[in-house]
Amino acid sequence: MKSGIALILAVSMTTATIAYAAEPQEERQMTMKQIGGAMGSLAKMAKGEAEYDAAAAKQAFTTISESAEKFGQQFPEGSETGFDTEAHPDIWTNRDDFDARVAKLKADAASAADSIGDDASELGAKLGMVGKNCASCHETYRLKNS
């Protein structure tokens, strides 16, 4: 009896999760906010506005890398518009270039996370490398707000 109830609850929860799953546009907006938060904490450390914390820096770079990994599923065909998306239509016409840029962001952020040390002196360079990836993609594949 208990296992039957557990099965019913599990199926109900799965169904509810599927029914209320965010749209791809909303998912990528949440992912971008995670990346923005990670970049913000790294920038504060790099500028000396926050104390350097190697573990927090490593986690921030890891968050960026793991978030970039999700992008492949968050830009499916049919999600070019709606939900106040800022995704440029060129993402879908230049998909190979977009995917290459996302892969570079993922790899560079993972490399930064793996090589972070106790000395804050290299943080600025690592942040700059990852930040250039973000800027490059935003310049090409993000709609400009008017």
Stockholm file with secondary structure:
# STOCKHOLM 1.0

chainA/1-146         MKSGIALILAVSMTTATIAYAAEPQEERQMTMKQIGGAMGSLAKMAKGEAEYDAAAAKQAFTTISESAEKFGQQFPEGSETGFDTEAHPDIWTNRDDFDARVAKLKADAASAADSIGDDASELGAKLGMVGKNCASCHETYRLKNS
#=GR chainA/1-146 SS CHHHHHHHHHHHHHHHHHHTCCCHHHHHHHHHHHHHHHHHHHHHHHHTSSCCCHHHHHHHHHHHHHHHHHHHHHSCTTCSSSTTCCBCTHHHHSHHHHHHHHHHHHHHHHHHHHHCCSCGGGHHHHHHHHHHHHHHHHHHHBCCCC
#=GC SS_cons         CHHHHHHHHHHHHHHHHHHTCCCHHHHHHHHHHHHHHHHHHHHHHHHTSSCCCHHHHHHHHHHHHHHHHHHHHHSCTTCSSSTTCCBCTHHHHSHHHHHHHHHHHHHHHHHHHHHCCSCGGGHHHHHHHHHHHHHHHHHHHBCCCC
//
